[in-house]
Amino acid sequence: MRLLDWDHKPYYHRLLLRQLPSPCTRVLDVGCGAGAFAAELARRVDHVDAIDRSPAMIEAARQTTPPNVTCILGDVMRDPLPPESYDAIVSVTALHHLPIDDALRRLSRALRPGGVLAAVALPRRDLARELPVEFLAAAGHRVLGATFAVLRTPGPGGWYRPGPSHETMPKVLDPLLTTRQVRQHATAALPGARVRRLVFWRYLLLWQRPIDGTGGHRPVPARNPAASARRPVAGSGGGDAPK
Ligand SMILES: C[S@@+](CC[C@H](N)C(=O)[O-])C[C@H]1O[C@@H](n2cnc3c(N)ncnc32)[C@H](O)[C@@H]1O
């Protein structure tokens, strides 16, 4: 690890926490890794299911999460997910590991009507469309990295310090899809989905399952437009930096 490196994943935890709907008692964390985000979720909701297909990651998650987190060793694309069960499905830096169309449809079926899918994941580099944000990311990464390096001089460091599982965590460093392509796939699979680029080499994908019970996959034209109105996703209009 280089001196100015810091972990971008926890930087976006608070952004995801702001997307949780109300009420929110049961959440699925997809690709939970060593369980850092599942542990944060567990302080806010009654129960968290945290799934990862890496035995080493699930073992680490079991050591670090509280009793209201069920750590599941499994493949989210193969193992059965309980239908219409979760108030929210969240994911930190794992969606780009999955075949996006199948993954989005599969996850959407596990949400209760009105439930929220919120994922932060890696886009493929798209310099033609995202050059300004790439410059901002490169500069911001170094400025914050220098700040964190100073802060960690006297001690072990805070949230920005990569965790002990960082090096061994399964990673995909060359994602298939750009932010724009993710947006195209997401809006086709889940009408109403929104995808936006975040500064530090991530995108945010947000979708709320319609409360009318259609599942959102094949929208039926509503006779009464008011009948198809959706509740807005909490906080989705805000900036990407945690407050
Ligand atoms: C880059 S890590 C992120 C881990 C964690 N969310 C974090 O923020 O530290 C991506 C994780 O997704 C998991 N993963 C990839 N494909 C998966 C699948 N099909 N089912 C379950 N987990 C998967 C990997 O094992 C890995 O732990």
PDBQT file of the ligand as one rigid body, heavy atoms in Angstrom, charges set to zero:
ROOT
HETATM    1  C1  LIG A 301     -14.441  -5.695  -3.590  1.00  0.00    +0.000 C 
HETATM    2  S1  LIG A 301     -15.201  -6.780  -2.461  1.00  0.00    +0.000 S 
HETATM    3  C2  LIG A 301     -16.202  -5.674  -1.468  1.00  0.00    +0.000 C 
HETATM    4  C3  LIG A 301     -16.497  -6.268  -0.129  1.00  0.00    +0.000 C 
HETATM    5  C4  LIG A 301     -17.293  -5.381   0.845  1.00  0.00    +0.000 C 
HETATM    6  N1  LIG A 301     -18.598  -5.042   0.319  1.00  0.00    +0.000 N 
HETATM    7  C5  LIG A 301     -16.525  -4.156   1.257  1.00  0.00    +0.000 C 
HETATM    8  O1  LIG A 301     -17.005  -3.058   0.998  1.00  0.00    +0.000 OA
HETATM    9  O2  LIG A 301     -15.465  -4.254   1.877  1.00  0.00    +0.000 OA
HETATM   10  C6  LIG A 301     -16.439  -7.619  -3.457  1.00  0.00    +0.000 C 
HETATM   11  C7  LIG A 301     -17.021  -8.817  -2.740  1.00  0.00    +0.000 C 
HETATM   12  O3  LIG A 301     -18.098  -9.366  -3.522  1.00  0.00    +0.000 OA
HETATM   13  C8  LIG A 301     -18.068 -10.771  -3.357  1.00  0.00    +0.000 C 
HETATM   14  N2  LIG A 301     -18.824 -11.406  -4.462  1.00  0.00    +0.000 N 
HETATM   15  C9  LIG A 301     -18.533 -11.360  -5.787  1.00  0.00    +0.000 A 
HETATM   16  N3  LIG A 301     -19.442 -12.061  -6.486  1.00  0.00    +0.000 NA
HETATM   17  C10 LIG A 301     -20.327 -12.563  -5.581  1.00  0.00    +0.000 A 
HETATM   18  C11 LIG A 301     -21.481 -13.385  -5.692  1.00  0.00    +0.000 A 
HETATM   19  N4  LIG A 301     -21.909 -13.823  -6.887  1.00  0.00    +0.000 N 
HETATM   20  N5  LIG A 301     -22.161 -13.704  -4.578  1.00  0.00    +0.000 NA
HETATM   21  C12 LIG A 301     -21.732 -13.259  -3.357  1.00  0.00    +0.000 A 
HETATM   22  N6  LIG A 301     -20.641 -12.485  -3.192  1.00  0.00    +0.000 NA
HETATM   23  C13 LIG A 301     -19.944 -12.132  -4.287  1.00  0.00    +0.000 A 
HETATM   24  C14 LIG A 301     -16.581 -11.111  -3.349  1.00  0.00    +0.000 C 
HETATM   25  O4  LIG A 301     -16.336 -12.365  -2.764  1.00  0.00    +0.000 OA
HETATM   26  C15 LIG A 301     -16.012  -9.944  -2.543  1.00  0.00    +0.000 C 
HETATM   27  O5  LIG A 301     -15.883 -10.234  -1.176  1.00  0.00    +0.000 OA
ENDROOT
TORSDOF 0
